[in-house]
Amino acid sequence: MDYLKELQGKKLHDHFNNTMITSIKCTWVPGPIIVGAGPSGLAAAACLKQRGVPSTILERSNCIASLWQLKTYDRLCLHLPKEFCELPLMPFPTDFPTYPSKQQFVAYLESYTHHFGLQPVFNSTVVSAEFDHQCGFWKVKTVGLKNEETEYVSQWLIVASGENAEEVMPFIEGMNDFKGPIIHTSSYKSGELFKDMSVLVVGCGNSGMEVCLDLCNYNASPSLVVRDTVHVLPQEMFGRSTFKLCMWLLKWFPVRLVDQFLLMVSWFMLGNTAQFGLNRPKLGPLELKNMSGKTPVLDVGTLAKIKSGHIKVFPGIKRLAHHAVEFVNGRVENFDAIILATGYKSNVPSWLKETDMVPEKDGLVAGKPFIYGWKGDRGGLYEVGFTKRGLLGASIDAKKIAEDIANDWKAEARPFMAFTRAPSPIMAPLT
């Protein structure tokens, strides 16, 4: 361990001495730094703790799972059965329904956090994370509520800030001229405020489809903008979850054959969706998911409202006017409000400075297909929850990351903890 004790130790000691001259508080973290206290970050921390590895979770919000608690609509339920959404080491309560509600899922995450004794550092916004190539450690800078700055230093960095960190707000010509409200689904709670209004929902993913259904339940008149092809599948087939059925079929048959089966059953159950403006992609739903990460829509009743005419379908938008929307086919309709179900994006490229490790395109680890994107090639960099496989993928990533770090923990982390005389097993302020 001469390299750690002599070279890394001397470099870190010099770095801390230089930094303490400024007003930045420096903290050595013996285990990994985890950015994000959503399901991915919590899963990673729990798996690490099970293996005896401490960690420090940095969270920009004031609560765990801020996306779920603050930016989701009230009627939201898990789209997949609970057994595919539970985090490692702790199943859902047995009395939870097959598709737990938003409130039940948040309660589960809070119980998970308490069970494993996880203590995220809240209101800590990561503004930069940079790998020091001289001493071989990550320097992560945060800003608090009072603009206080803290720098955390660790051998490992786990990015768990999610694929859905920032809202995607598209530019539409005439947005400033439209007189009604234009909001993102992150601000939508229920259709109660839109009763008796004509509402245009832009985006036909699971969120856009479900918001339309919710608006119908509050006697609004929703319309849906479908700009691209989309696979719509029934949430259940033959009394079983479609996703669960897929997982079983994939054990025995190739992806393309399972896709053919899904499309055939969907045709009989849902009919030809193209006649309602929902054209299917050329690739099957599973093959498309594997190649691009694009998730098929699991229908929970929206398609029936489209068929009955309660929800109208329009193509892309050309421009907006006072209360009018002109579509690319030349049709003009009046609307009272617009809801953008245009999704989210990662914010990793805005603060992770190692652009050769994580390119600006989507925040995924460079040079690897997304299904293998949980580990960087160097520098102790990891990502959890970025493989476009939802909560199930995040759990798999968390287990792999914990195992990988634990293999090095005894050999590298503990001798260096003794060297730095860390007074705390979790976090040691260097003052």
N, C-alpha and C positions, 0 to 999 in steps of 0.2 A: 504493500500500500504506500510505497515511497512517493509515487506520483501524486496520489491524493493528498498526502500529508505535506509534502514539500512544495510541489508546483502549484496545485490547485489551492492549497491552504494559503500560500504566500500571495497568490494573485487575488484571492477573495479578501484577505486581510487588507491588502492595499486598496482594493475597490471599496470596501466598507469605510476605511479611513478617509478616502477621498469624498465619498458620498455624504458622510456625516458632517462635512464642512457645510453642505447645503442644508435646506430645511426638510429634505426627504427622509422619512423614517425607513430604516432598512431592517428587514426581517429574514433570517435564515430559516428555511423550511426543510426539515430533515427528510420528509417524504415528498411525494409529488404535489405540485400545484395543480388544482383542478379549476378550470374556468367555467362556471355555470352550475347552478344548483337546481337544474331541472331533473327529470327522470334519469337522463344519461349520467350527469355528474354524481347524483346520489348513488346510482348503481355502481359506478366505478369506485367511489369512496367505500361503499359497503364491502365490495369484493376485496379491496385492498386491506381493509380492517380485518376481515376474516383471516387473511394471511399474515397478519401482524405488522402491516405496513401503514403508518399514519399518513394523513394527507391534509391539505388545507384547501377548502372550497371557497372560491371568490365569486360572489354573486352581486350583480349590479342593482338588482331590485331589493325590496325589503322583505321578501318572502321566497320560499321555495316554489318551484314550478310556476314562475310568474306568467308565462304564456297561458297556462291552463287557468290560473286564478284571475288574471286581469284582462285577457284578450280573447276569450272565447265566449260564444253565445250560450244562453241559459239551457237550451234544449239538447246540447251536445251530449252524446254518449259515445263510448268507444265503438269504433266501427268493426273491430274484430273481437272474437270471444276472449274472455278475460284470461284464459290460460296462455294466450299468445301475447299478452300485454303486461303480465306480472314481471316485477324486477327480480333479480337473482336473490336466492336465499330466503325469500318470504312470499308465499302465495297470497292471493286475495282471500278475504274472509269467505267462508263457504256459503254464507247467506246472501252474498252479493249476486245480482242477476248475471246472466250470460254476458250482457253488454252493459257494464257499469256506467252510471251517469257521471257527468263532469264532477259533481259534488262528491260522489262516492270515490272517484279516482283521486281527487285531491286529499280526501280523508285518508285514503290508503297511503299516499305519499308522505303525509304528515306522520302517520303511524310508523312508516318505514324509517323515516328520519330519526324519530324518537327511539325506535327499537335498536338501531345501530349506534346511537349516541353521536350522530353527525351534527356538527355545529358550523354551518357556513358563516363566512364573514360577509354580512349583508351590506348593502349600500356601498359596495366597492366596485367601481367601474374600471375594468382593465382598459388602459389607454395604449399600452404597448407591451409587447413581449419579444425579447430579443435574446438570441443565443450568443453568449460570450465565448468565442472560439479559443481564446487564450487560456481561460481557466476551465472551460467545459461545463458551464452552468447557465441556466436560464435566469434572466432578469425580467421580472414582470412588474410593471408599474401600474398602480391604481390611483383613482381619485375618489375621495369620499364626499359626503353631503356638504361639508364645509370647505370643499376644495383642498382638503389636506391630502398630501401625496405620500404613498407608501411604496417601497420597492421590496418585493419578495424574491428570494434567490433560492433556486432548487436545482437538483440534477435532472429532474423530470418535469415535463409540462404535459398535462392532459387537457386537450381542448374539448369542452363539453357544452359550448354555448349554443349549439344546435343549428340545424339547417333553417330554422324558422325564427331567426333572431330579429330581423327587421322587415317591416311591411314593404311589399312591392307596390309602388304608387305609379302607375303608368301615366304618361302624358297623353292627353286627348285634346285635340284642337277645340278651342272654345270653352274649356273648363272654367275659366274666369267669368264667362258670360252666363253660365247656367245659374239660374236664380234659386233652385232648390238645393238642399243639402247633398253633398257628395262625401260619403264616409267609406272607410275600409272596414272589412268584416271584423277587424280587431276592436272596433268601437261599437259593433252591433251586439246587443244583448237579447232582444226579442222584437217581435213585430208589433208590440203594443203601441209604440210611438208612430207607427205607419198605418194605423187603421184607416180604411177607406181611401188610402192613397194609391196612386199608380207608381210602382217602384221598378226600376230597371236594375237587375243584378248582373254585373259583368264578371263572367267566369263560370265555367261549368264543371268544376271539380266537386269533390264531396261537400265542401263548405258552401259553394254557390248553390248547388242543388238543394241542400238542406235548409239554407236561408230562405229560398223560394217557398219551400213547403211550410216553413214557420210563418212566413208572411201570409200565406193562404189561410192558416189557422187563425189569424187575427183580422180576417176580412179585408186584407189589402189585395191589390191587383198586381201581382208580380209578373215581370217578363225577364227572360234569361238571354244573355248574349253568349252565343257559342261561336268562338272564333276559330276553333281547331277541331280535329277529330277527337272522339272520346269513346272509350269502352264503358258501357253501362251493364253491370251484372246484378242479378238479384242478390240480396244480402244472404239469403238462404236458398238451398236447393235440396229437394227431397227431405225437408225437415232438419237439414244439417247446415251449419255455417258453410258458405261457399269457400271461404278461405281454408277452413279445416278440411273440407273435401279435397281441395287442391293439394294440400300438404300430404294427404293420404295417397292420392292418385300419383303424385310425383315420385313416390317410393317405387312405383311399378312401371310407370310409363314415361316416355320422353316429353319435354315441355310442349312441343308442337302438337302432339297427340292430345295432351290434356287441354290445350287451347281450343282444339277443334271440338272437344267434348263440351267445354264451357260455352262456346259460341252457339253450338247446336241447342243446348238446354236453354240458353238465354233467348234464343229465337222463339222457342215454344212458349216460354214463360212471359216474355216481354214483347214479343213481336219484332217487326223490322223497325229499329229505332231511327233509321235514316229518313223514314217518311215523316218524322216529327222534327227533323233538323239536327239529329244527333248521329252524324256519320261515324262509322267505326274506322279506326286505323287499319292499314294493310297488315301489320303485324298483330299477332294474337295478344291478349292481355298480359299473359305471363311472360312471353318473349319480349314484349315492349317494356315491361317492368324491369326485367333483367338487363336489358340493353341501355335504357335511359333513366330508369328510376321512376317513370311516370306511372302513377297509381290509377287503376280503374275505379270508376265510381260504383259504390255498392248502394243500390237503390233501396231507400227506406219508405217509399211512397210518392216521391216526386214525379216519377214517370206517369203514374196514373193521373196526376193533376195536369200534366202536359197533354196527355191523350184527351182529357175531358175539356180542354181549352181554358182551364183556370190559370194555367201558366203558358204564356206565349214565348216562342223561341225566335230570336233574331240573329242575323249574322253580325260581323264586326261593326264597330262604330266608325263613321267617317268624321263627324264633328258634332259639337253641342251648340245650342243656342239658348235663349232665355229659359224656356221650359221644354224645348224640343230637342230631339235626338235624330240626327240623320245617319242612316246606316249605309254600309258600302253598296247595298243593292239599290240605293236611291230612295228607299222608303223613309218617311218622316213621321215620328210619333211624339206625342206629348207625355212627359213624366213629371211627377212631383219630387222625386228623389232618386239618387243613384247610389247603389252599394257596390263597392269594388271587392269582389271575391278573387283578387288577383294574386293571392298567396304571399309568401315570405321568401327571404333569402338569408344566407349566412352573412355575418358581419366580420368573419375571421380576417379577411384580407385587410380590413381597416386598422387592425391593431397588431396582428402577427407580422413582424418585420422580416421574417425569413422567407422572402418571396420565392426562393429557389426550392424551399420545402413545400410551401403551400401557395400555389399560383393564385392570381387575382380572380380567376373565372368563377369559382364556386367554393373555395376554401377547403377543397379536398386535398389529401396528401398527394404530392406531385408524383407523376410517373406510375401510378397504380390504378387498376380498375377499382371502382368505388366499393366493390364487395371485399376488397383487401386493403381498404384505405384506413385501417385503424392504427397503423404504425408507420412512422417515418423511417427513412433509411439510416438516419443518424441523429445525434443530438438529443436523445431522450424525449423525442416528440411523439405524442399519441393523440388520436382523435376517437371519440366515442359518440355514436349517434349520427354519423355522417354517411353511412353506407346505404341510405335510402331504403331501409327495411323496417322503419318504424321502431316501436318499442322492443320488438323481438330482436331486431338487429342491434339495438343499443345494449341489450342484456348480453348478447353474444360478445360484442366488442368489449364490454366491461370485464367479463371473465378472462378473455385473452390478455387484456392489458394488465390486469392484476397478476396473472400468472407470470407474464414476461418481466414485470418490475420486481416481483417477489424473488425471482431467480437471482437478481443482482443485489437485493436488499442487504442480506447478511454480509456479503463480501465487500460491499462498497459503502452503503449508507451508515451502518453502525460504527465502523471505525472513524468515519468522518464526523459523526455526531459527538464522539468522545473527544475528537481533536478540537472541535469548536466549543466544547464545554456547554452544550445546549442545556439550559435549565428546565426546559419543558419538552415532553415527548411529542408534542404536537407542533409547537411554534416557539422559536427562540428569538426574542428581540435582541438586536445587537446595538447596544447603547454604550 
